[in-house]
Amino acid sequence: MKVELVRVGNSRGTRIPKPLIEQCGFEDSVELRVENDRLVSAPARLPRDGWEEAFRAAGSSNQDELLLENPASQFDREEWKW
């Protein structure tokens, strides 16, 4: 579908037809980004959207272990003062 750019103050904008808004699930705001020289408009996400599922997928922290045996350096042991 070809649409015209319209002046909006010092910017330019497009009007998105209602059927496309409904098909894409747009509400009051959208996220815009550029991918491969193309403007992509996607439904806006809430902050931290999907974090809960990501934490669950990461699994329990019961098996976490330190990656270093002695994480303190000589500086930490001898010179660092609070």
C-alpha positions as CSV (number, residue, x, y, z in Angstrom):
1,M,0.0,0.0,0.0
2,K,1.4,3.4,-0.9
3,V,0.7,6.3,1.4
4,E,1.7,10.0,1.3
5,L,3.9,11.7,3.8
6,V,2.0,14.6,5.5
7,R,3.5,17.6,7.3
8,V,3.2,17.4,11.1
9,G,4.9,20.6,12.5
10,N,8.6,20.3,11.4
11,S,8.3,16.6,10.9
12,R,6.5,14.3,8.4
13,G,4.1,11.5,9.2
14,T,1.8,8.9,7.6
15,R,-1.8,8.0,8.3
16,I,-2.2,4.3,9.0
17,P,-5.6,2.9,7.8
18,K,-7.8,1.4,10.6
19,P,-7.7,-2.2,9.2
20,L,-3.9,-2.2,9.4
21,I,-3.9,-0.8,12.9
22,E,-6.3,-3.6,14.0
23,Q,-4.3,-6.3,12.1
24,C,-1.0,-5.2,13.8
25,G,-2.6,-4.8,17.2
26,F,-1.5,-1.1,17.6
27,E,-3.0,0.8,20.5
28,D,-2.1,4.3,21.6
29,S,1.6,4.1,20.8
30,V,4.0,2.1,18.6
31,E,7.8,1.4,18.6
32,L,9.7,2.5,15.6
33,R,13.1,1.2,14.4
34,V,15.1,1.0,11.3
35,E,16.1,-2.5,9.9
36,N,17.9,-2.9,6.7
37,D,17.1,0.6,5.5
38,R,13.4,0.1,6.3
39,L,11.2,1.7,8.9
40,V,9.5,-0.9,11.1
41,S,6.5,0.0,13.2
42,A,5.6,-2.5,16.0
43,P,3.2,-2.6,18.9
44,A,4.6,-0.8,21.9
45,R,5.7,-3.1,24.7
46,L,5.5,-2.4,28.4
47,P,8.8,-1.9,30.3
48,R,10.1,-5.3,31.4
49,D,7.6,-7.1,29.2
50,G,8.6,-10.7,29.0
51,W,11.1,-10.6,31.8
52,E,9.1,-13.0,34.0
53,E,9.1,-15.7,31.3
54,A,12.8,-15.1,30.7
55,F,13.6,-15.6,34.4
56,R,11.6,-18.8,34.6
57,A,13.3,-20.1,31.4
58,A,16.7,-19.4,33.0
59,G,15.9,-21.9,35.8
60,S,16.6,-22.0,39.4
61,S,19.7,-20.3,41.0
62,N,20.3,-23.2,43.3
63,Q,23.0,-24.5,41.1
64,D,24.9,-21.2,40.7
65,E,28.5,-21.2,41.7
66,L,31.3,-18.7,41.8
67,L,33.3,-18.6,38.6
68,L,36.4,-17.6,40.5
69,E,37.8,-19.5,43.5
70,N,39.1,-16.3,45.1
71,P,37.4,-13.2,43.6
72,A,39.3,-10.8,45.7
73,S,42.5,-9.4,44.2
74,Q,45.6,-8.3,46.1
75,F,44.3,-4.7,45.8
76,D,41.0,-5.8,47.3
77,R,42.7,-7.5,50.3
78,E,45.4,-4.9,51.1
79,E,44.7,-1.5,49.7
80,W,40.9,-1.0,49.4
81,K,39.4,1.0,52.2
82,W,35.7,2.1,52.7
